[in-house]
Amino acid sequence: MICFHCLKVKLESNSSPITSVLLLGFSDIGRFRLIFFTLLLVIYGVAVCGNLLIITLVSTTKNLHTPMYFFLTHLSISDIMLITDIVPNALYCLLVGVGVMCFRCCIVQYYFFAIALCSECLLLAIMSFDRYLAICSPLRYTSIMKMVFCQNISFLSWILSFLLVSVETVTIHMLDFCGPNIIHHYFCDLSPLIQLSCSDTSMVQLEITLLSIPVVVLPFIFITSTYICIIYSILRIQSHTRRQKAFSTCSSHLTVVSIFYGTLSSTYSVPTKVQTLKLSKVLSLLYTVGTPLLNPIIYSLRNKDIKQAFTKSIHRLSLF
Protein backbone atom coordinates (compact mmCIF):
# COMPACT_ATOMS: atom_id res chain seq x y z
CA MET A 1 0.00 0.00 0.00
CA ILE A 2 1.18 3.50 -0.80
CA CYS A 3 1.02 6.00 2.04
CA PHE A 4 -0.56 8.88 0.13
CA HIS A 5 -0.44 11.20 3.14
CA CYS A 6 3.31 10.64 3.61
CA LEU A 7 3.86 10.96 -0.12
CA LYS A 8 1.92 14.21 -0.25
CA VAL A 9 3.91 15.71 2.61
CA LYS A 10 7.17 14.70 0.95
CA LEU A 11 6.14 16.16 -2.38
CA GLU A 12 4.95 19.44 -0.90
CA SER A 13 8.19 19.92 0.96
CA ASN A 14 10.25 19.52 -2.17
CA SER A 15 10.69 22.76 -4.12
CA SER A 16 12.65 21.23 -7.00
CA PRO A 17 11.02 21.06 -10.45
CA ILE A 18 8.54 18.21 -10.63
CA THR A 19 9.20 15.38 -13.07
CA SER A 20 6.05 13.32 -12.54
CA VAL A 21 2.44 13.82 -11.47
CA LEU A 22 0.02 11.69 -9.49
CA LEU A 23 -3.48 11.45 -10.94
CA LEU A 24 -5.87 10.55 -8.14
CA GLY A 25 -8.54 9.81 -10.72
CA PHE A 26 -11.46 7.89 -9.22
CA SER A 27 -9.69 6.67 -6.09
CA ASP A 28 -12.63 7.88 -4.01
CA ILE A 29 -15.26 5.50 -5.46
CA GLY A 30 -14.01 2.52 -3.45
CA ARG A 31 -15.58 -0.86 -4.19
CA PHE A 32 -17.36 0.45 -7.28
CA ARG A 33 -14.00 0.91 -9.03
CA LEU A 34 -14.11 -2.43 -10.90
CA ILE A 35 -17.70 -1.83 -12.04
CA PHE A 36 -16.84 1.64 -13.28
CA PHE A 37 -13.72 0.29 -14.99
CA THR A 38 -15.81 -2.25 -16.92
CA LEU A 39 -18.43 0.37 -17.84
CA LEU A 40 -15.80 2.86 -19.03
CA LEU A 41 -14.01 0.17 -21.04
CA VAL A 42 -17.26 -0.81 -22.79
CA ILE A 43 -18.12 2.83 -23.51
CA TYR A 44 -14.64 3.40 -24.94
CA GLY A 45 -14.93 0.37 -27.21
CA VAL A 46 -18.41 1.35 -28.44
CA ALA A 47 -17.39 4.98 -29.03
CA VAL A 48 -14.26 4.10 -31.03
CA CYS A 49 -16.04 1.40 -33.06
CA GLY A 50 -19.00 3.70 -33.73
CA ASN A 51 -16.84 6.55 -34.99
CA LEU A 52 -14.67 4.18 -37.05
CA LEU A 53 -17.86 2.76 -38.55
CA ILE A 54 -18.99 6.21 -39.67
CA ILE A 55 -15.56 6.95 -41.20
CA THR A 56 -15.61 3.60 -43.03
CA LEU A 57 -19.18 3.96 -44.29
CA VAL A 58 -18.64 7.50 -45.58
CA SER A 59 -15.36 6.51 -47.25
CA THR A 60 -16.76 3.42 -49.00
CA THR A 61 -20.30 4.57 -49.91
CA LYS A 62 -20.67 6.86 -52.93
CA ASN A 63 -24.04 8.20 -51.77
CA LEU A 64 -22.33 9.58 -48.69
CA HIS A 65 -19.66 11.51 -50.61
CA THR A 66 -21.29 14.85 -49.77
CA PRO A 67 -20.05 17.85 -47.75
CA MET A 68 -22.18 17.01 -44.70
CA TYR A 69 -20.79 13.48 -44.36
CA PHE A 70 -17.28 14.65 -45.22
CA PHE A 71 -17.39 16.97 -42.20
CA LEU A 72 -18.92 14.16 -40.17
CA THR A 73 -15.85 11.98 -40.78
CA HIS A 74 -13.60 14.76 -39.48
CA LEU A 75 -15.83 15.08 -36.42
CA SER A 76 -15.46 11.33 -35.86
CA ILE A 77 -11.67 11.63 -36.15
CA SER A 78 -11.76 14.40 -33.54
CA ASP A 79 -13.94 12.24 -31.25
CA ILE A 80 -11.58 9.26 -31.53
CA MET A 81 -8.63 11.52 -30.80
CA LEU A 82 -10.38 13.01 -27.75
CA ILE A 83 -11.57 9.80 -26.11
CA THR A 84 -8.35 7.88 -26.89
CA ASP A 85 -6.28 10.63 -25.32
CA ILE A 86 -8.30 10.48 -22.08
CA VAL A 87 -9.83 7.06 -21.42
CA PRO A 88 -6.84 4.64 -21.52
CA ASN A 89 -5.06 6.57 -18.79
CA ALA A 90 -8.33 6.87 -16.82
CA LEU A 91 -8.68 3.08 -17.02
CA TYR A 92 -5.12 2.74 -15.75
CA CYS A 93 -5.97 5.01 -12.81
CA LEU A 94 -8.99 2.84 -12.03
CA LEU A 95 -6.89 -0.32 -12.06
CA VAL A 96 -4.06 0.87 -9.84
CA GLY A 97 -5.99 3.38 -7.74
CA VAL A 98 -3.60 6.27 -8.42
CA GLY A 99 -1.94 6.87 -11.78
CA VAL A 100 1.65 8.06 -12.10
CA MET A 101 2.54 10.02 -15.24
CA CYS A 102 5.71 11.82 -16.24
CA PHE A 103 5.21 15.59 -16.32
CA ARG A 104 6.01 15.86 -20.03
CA CYS A 105 3.44 13.14 -20.73
CA CYS A 106 0.93 15.20 -18.77
CA ILE A 107 1.65 18.23 -20.98
CA VAL A 108 1.36 16.06 -24.11
CA GLN A 109 -1.97 14.66 -22.95
CA TYR A 110 -3.33 18.15 -22.43
CA TYR A 111 -1.96 19.20 -25.83
CA PHE A 112 -3.87 16.56 -27.78
CA PHE A 113 -6.95 16.99 -25.57
CA ALA A 114 -7.03 20.72 -26.37
CA ILE A 115 -6.52 20.10 -30.10
CA ALA A 116 -9.42 17.65 -30.20
CA LEU A 117 -11.61 20.07 -28.27
CA CYS A 118 -10.75 23.06 -30.48
CA SER A 119 -11.17 21.13 -33.71
CA GLU A 120 -14.57 19.85 -32.54
CA CYS A 121 -15.74 23.41 -31.89
CA LEU A 122 -14.60 24.58 -35.32
CA LEU A 123 -15.99 21.54 -37.14
CA LEU A 124 -19.39 21.97 -35.51
CA ALA A 125 -19.38 25.59 -36.71
CA ILE A 126 -18.50 24.47 -40.25
CA MET A 127 -21.28 21.88 -40.18
CA SER A 128 -23.76 24.53 -39.06
CA PHE A 129 -22.74 26.65 -42.07
CA ASP A 130 -23.31 23.64 -44.31
CA ARG A 131 -26.83 23.20 -42.89
CA TYR A 132 -27.47 26.93 -43.20
CA LEU A 133 -26.68 26.92 -46.91
CA ALA A 134 -28.68 23.73 -47.51
CA ILE A 135 -31.83 25.15 -45.92
CA CYS A 136 -31.61 28.92 -46.30
CA SER A 137 -29.79 29.16 -49.66
CA PRO A 138 -30.30 25.81 -51.46
CA LEU A 139 -29.68 27.32 -54.91
CA ARG A 140 -26.19 28.48 -53.89
CA TYR A 141 -25.32 25.30 -52.00
CA THR A 142 -23.74 23.38 -54.88
CA SER A 143 -21.70 26.32 -56.14
CA ILE A 144 -20.27 27.10 -52.68
CA MET A 145 -19.90 23.71 -51.00
CA LYS A 146 -17.58 22.15 -53.55
CA MET A 147 -15.35 19.34 -52.35
CA VAL A 148 -12.19 21.45 -52.72
CA PHE A 149 -13.71 24.12 -50.49
CA CYS A 150 -14.77 21.50 -47.94
CA GLN A 151 -11.27 20.02 -47.85
CA ASN A 152 -9.63 23.43 -47.48
CA ILE A 153 -11.91 24.64 -44.69
CA SER A 154 -11.54 21.35 -42.79
CA PHE A 155 -7.76 21.50 -43.17
CA LEU A 156 -7.82 25.11 -41.98
CA SER A 157 -9.78 24.17 -38.85
CA TRP A 158 -7.19 21.53 -37.93
CA ILE A 159 -4.25 23.85 -38.63
CA LEU A 160 -5.81 26.63 -36.57
CA SER A 161 -6.38 24.22 -33.69
CA PHE A 162 -2.79 22.95 -33.82
CA LEU A 163 -1.31 26.46 -33.97
CA LEU A 164 -3.37 28.03 -31.18
CA VAL A 165 -3.00 25.05 -28.86
CA SER A 166 0.75 24.94 -29.56
CA VAL A 167 1.10 28.57 -28.49
CA GLU A 168 -0.93 27.88 -25.36
CA THR A 169 0.97 24.70 -24.47
CA VAL A 170 4.39 26.29 -24.95
CA THR A 171 3.37 29.14 -22.65
CA ILE A 172 2.20 26.68 -19.99
CA HIS A 173 5.40 24.66 -20.32
CA MET A 174 7.47 27.81 -19.67
CA LEU A 175 5.97 28.13 -16.18
CA ASP A 176 7.85 26.87 -13.14
CA PHE A 177 6.33 23.71 -11.68
CA CYS A 178 7.76 22.93 -8.27
CA GLY A 179 4.97 21.04 -6.58
CA PRO A 180 2.87 19.67 -5.18
CA ASN A 181 2.43 17.25 -8.06
CA ILE A 182 -0.91 15.72 -7.10
CA ILE A 183 -3.80 16.21 -9.54
CA HIS A 184 -7.29 15.52 -8.21
CA HIS A 185 -8.54 14.48 -11.63
CA TYR A 186 -8.40 11.56 -14.05
CA PHE A 187 -6.52 13.52 -16.75
CA CYS A 188 -4.32 16.58 -17.11
CA ASP A 189 -6.94 19.26 -17.61
CA LEU A 190 -6.06 22.95 -17.84
CA SER A 191 -7.12 24.12 -14.38
CA PRO A 192 -5.47 21.34 -12.29
CA LEU A 193 -2.36 21.59 -14.46
CA ILE A 194 -1.94 25.33 -13.86
CA GLN A 195 -2.52 24.83 -10.14
CA LEU A 196 0.73 22.85 -10.01
CA SER A 197 2.72 25.93 -11.02
CA CYS A 198 4.54 28.05 -8.47
CA SER A 199 4.80 30.95 -10.97
CA ASP A 200 2.43 33.85 -11.48
CA THR A 201 -0.19 32.41 -13.85
CA SER A 202 -2.31 35.55 -14.36
CA MET A 203 -0.80 36.35 -17.77
CA VAL A 204 -1.08 32.72 -18.86
CA GLN A 205 -4.74 32.62 -17.90
CA LEU A 206 -5.33 35.87 -19.80
CA GLU A 207 -3.62 34.42 -22.87
CA ILE A 208 -5.71 31.23 -22.65
CA THR A 209 -8.89 33.33 -22.38
CA LEU A 210 -7.93 35.36 -25.46
CA LEU A 211 -7.03 32.24 -27.45
CA SER A 212 -10.34 30.61 -26.56
CA ILE A 213 -12.27 33.39 -28.31
CA PRO A 214 -11.57 32.30 -31.93
CA VAL A 215 -12.01 28.56 -31.25
CA VAL A 216 -14.80 28.43 -28.65
CA VAL A 217 -16.69 31.72 -28.26
CA LEU A 218 -16.89 32.85 -31.90
CA PRO A 219 -17.88 29.37 -33.22
CA PHE A 220 -20.65 29.21 -30.60
CA ILE A 221 -21.94 32.66 -31.59
CA PHE A 222 -21.75 31.65 -35.27
CA ILE A 223 -23.63 28.38 -34.64
CA THR A 224 -26.32 30.20 -32.65
CA SER A 225 -26.74 32.82 -35.40
CA THR A 226 -26.99 30.25 -38.19
CA TYR A 227 -29.59 28.21 -36.33
CA ILE A 228 -31.70 31.30 -35.66
CA CYS A 229 -31.74 31.83 -39.44
CA ILE A 230 -32.39 28.12 -40.06
CA ILE A 231 -35.33 27.98 -37.64
CA TYR A 232 -36.76 31.19 -39.10
CA SER A 233 -36.52 29.76 -42.63
CA ILE A 234 -38.11 26.45 -41.58
CA LEU A 235 -41.04 28.23 -39.90
CA ARG A 236 -41.69 30.13 -43.15
CA ILE A 237 -42.16 26.88 -45.08
CA GLN A 238 -45.90 26.36 -45.59
CA SER A 239 -45.83 22.65 -46.37
CA HIS A 240 -45.79 20.55 -43.19
CA THR A 241 -43.95 17.71 -44.99
CA ARG A 242 -41.23 20.00 -46.34
CA ARG A 243 -40.91 21.71 -42.97
CA GLN A 244 -40.45 18.37 -41.21
CA LYS A 245 -37.92 17.21 -43.81
CA ALA A 246 -35.94 20.45 -43.49
CA PHE A 247 -35.83 20.17 -39.73
CA SER A 248 -34.76 16.51 -39.85
CA THR A 249 -31.68 17.44 -41.93
CA CYS A 250 -30.28 19.57 -39.08
CA SER A 251 -31.82 17.95 -35.98
CA SER A 252 -28.90 15.53 -35.48
CA HIS A 253 -26.33 18.32 -35.69
CA LEU A 254 -28.37 20.55 -33.39
CA THR A 255 -28.59 17.72 -30.84
CA VAL A 256 -24.82 17.15 -30.95
CA VAL A 257 -24.11 20.89 -30.60
CA SER A 258 -26.47 21.17 -27.62
CA ILE A 259 -24.85 18.22 -25.82
CA PHE A 260 -21.28 19.32 -26.56
CA TYR A 261 -21.59 23.00 -25.68
CA GLY A 262 -23.96 22.29 -22.80
CA THR A 263 -21.48 20.02 -21.02
CA LEU A 264 -18.47 22.14 -22.00
CA SER A 265 -19.97 25.39 -20.69
CA SER A 266 -21.17 23.74 -17.48
CA THR A 267 -17.61 22.55 -16.83
CA TYR A 268 -15.63 25.71 -17.60
CA SER A 269 -18.15 28.49 -16.87
CA VAL A 270 -18.60 27.45 -13.23
CA PRO A 271 -15.67 28.68 -11.11
CA THR A 272 -13.31 25.93 -9.92
CA LYS A 273 -13.75 26.93 -6.28
CA VAL A 274 -17.53 26.46 -6.57
CA GLN A 275 -17.28 23.01 -8.15
CA THR A 276 -16.66 19.99 -5.97
CA LEU A 277 -14.04 17.49 -7.11
CA LYS A 278 -16.68 14.85 -7.84
CA LEU A 279 -18.85 17.30 -9.81
CA SER A 280 -15.85 18.44 -11.86
CA LYS A 281 -15.01 14.84 -12.77
CA VAL A 282 -18.61 14.00 -13.71
CA LEU A 283 -18.97 17.10 -15.91
CA SER A 284 -15.64 16.34 -17.60
CA LEU A 285 -16.78 12.77 -18.30
CA LEU A 286 -19.83 14.12 -20.14
CA TYR A 287 -17.81 15.80 -22.90
CA THR A 288 -14.62 13.70 -22.92
CA VAL A 289 -16.46 10.36 -22.97
CA GLY A 290 -20.16 11.09 -23.44
CA THR A 291 -19.88 13.24 -26.57
CA PRO A 292 -17.67 10.80 -28.57
CA LEU A 293 -20.08 8.02 -27.59
CA LEU A 294 -23.30 9.89 -28.43
CA ASN A 295 -22.19 11.52 -31.70
CA PRO A 296 -22.13 8.34 -33.84
CA ILE A 297 -25.29 7.03 -32.13
CA ILE A 298 -27.22 10.24 -32.82
CA TYR A 299 -26.08 10.46 -36.44
CA SER A 300 -26.75 6.75 -37.02
CA LEU A 301 -30.18 6.50 -35.43
CA ARG A 302 -31.50 9.74 -36.91
CA ASN A 303 -30.02 9.40 -40.39
CA LYS A 304 -31.55 7.22 -43.08
CA ASP A 305 -28.50 7.43 -45.37
CA ILE A 306 -26.17 6.10 -42.67
CA LYS A 307 -28.58 3.28 -41.80
CA GLN A 308 -29.00 2.30 -45.46
CA ALA A 309 -25.24 2.34 -46.03
CA PHE A 310 -24.75 0.17 -42.94
CA THR A 311 -27.42 -2.31 -44.09
CA LYS A 312 -25.85 -2.58 -47.54
CA SER A 313 -22.40 -3.13 -46.02
CA ILE A 314 -23.74 -5.92 -43.81
CA HIS A 315 -25.45 -7.46 -46.83
CA ARG A 316 -22.23 -7.35 -48.87
CA LEU A 317 -20.28 -8.96 -46.03
CA SER A 318 -22.84 -11.74 -45.68
CA LEU A 319 -22.34 -12.69 -49.35
CA PHE A 320 -18.70 -13.62 -48.75
Buried (B, 14 or more C-beta within 10 A) or exposed (E): EEEBEEBBEEBEEEEEEBEEBBBBBBBEBEEEBEEBBEEBBEBBEBBBEBBBBBBBBBEEBEEBEBBBBBBBBBBBBBBBBBBBBBBEBBBBBBEEBBBBBEBEBBBBBBBBBBBBBBBBBBBBBBBBBBBBBBBBEEEEBEEEBEEEEBEEBBEEBBEBBBEBBEEBBEBBEEBEBBBBBBBBBBBBBBBBBBEBBBEEBEEBEEBBEEBBEBBBEBBBEBBEEBBEBBBEBBEEBEEEEEBEEBBEBBBBBBBBBEBBBEBBBBBBEEEEEEBEEEEBBBBBBBBBBBBBBBBBEBBBEBBEBBEBBBEBBEEEEEEE
